[in-house]
Amino acid sequence: MSRDIREVIRDEPLVRGRLLELLAGGPLTVPELAASSGLPEGEVMVWMMGMRKYGYVAEEKGTTGDGYYRYAAVRRS
C-alpha cells in the first residue's frame, strides 16, 4: 500500500537529504537508492524526478546494463 501524499510531502526535506547523502558516494540507480534507503522503488523514482526537475540531481549519460539511469548529486550554490 502506498503512503498518503500528505505524509510523503511532510517527509520531503528528510528524504531529499537522505538520498543526497547516498549520492555523495557516487552516482546510483533508482533500485540502488531504494535498497540503500529502505524506501520503495516507486517512491524513490518520484523523489528523483522532482530532485532532477529542481536541479538537485542529474542523470548521467547512457544507462546501466539493466537499462537504468544513474543519478548524481549536483553541487548547488
C-alpha positions in Angstrom: 0.0 0.0 0.0 1.3 3.4 -0.9 1.6 6.2 1.6 -0.7 9.2 1.9 0.5 12.1 -0.2 0.5 14.4 2.8 2.9 12.0 4.6 5.2 11.9 1.6 5.2 15.7 1.3 5.9 16.1 5.0 8.9 13.9 4.7 10.4 15.8 1.7 13.3 17.5 3.5 14.3 14.4 5.3 14.1 12.1 2.3 15.9 14.6 0.0 18.7 14.8 2.5 19.0 11.1 2.9 19.0 10.5 -0.9 21.6 13.2 -1.4 23.8 11.7 1.3 23.7 8.4 -0.5 24.6 10.1 -3.8 27.6 11.8 -2.1 29.3 8.4 -2.5 28.8 8.5 -6.3 26.1 8.1 -8.8 23.4 5.4 -8.2 20.3 4.0 -9.9 16.8 4.1 -8.5 16.9 0.4 -7.4 20.3 1.0 -5.7 18.9 4.1 -3.9 15.8 2.2 -2.9 17.8 -0.7 -1.5 20.2 1.6 0.4 17.4 3.9 1.8 14.8 1.3 2.5 12.2 3.2 0.5 10.0 1.6 -2.2 11.5 2.0 -5.7 8.3 3.8 -7.0 8.6 6.4 -4.3 12.4 6.8 -4.9 11.6 7.3 -8.6 9.1 10.1 -7.8 11.7 11.8 -5.5 14.4 11.5 -8.1 12.2 13.1 -10.8 11.4 16.0 -8.5 15.0 16.4 -7.5 16.0 16.3 -11.1 13.4 19.0 -12.0 14.7 21.3 -9.3 18.4 20.8 -10.0 19.4 18.6 -7.0 20.5 15.7 -9.2 21.4 15.0 -12.9 21.2 11.9 -15.0 24.4 10.5 -16.3 24.6 9.8 -20.0 23.8 6.3 -21.0 22.3 3.5 -18.9 23.4 0.5 -17.0 23.3 -3.0 -18.5 19.9 -3.3 -16.9 18.6 -0.1 -18.6 18.7 2.1 -15.5 20.0 5.7 -15.4 22.5 6.6 -12.8 21.8 9.8 -10.9 24.5 12.1 -9.5 24.1 14.9 -6.9 24.6 18.4 -8.4 26.6 20.9 -6.4 24.3 23.8 -5.7 25.4 27.3 -4.6 
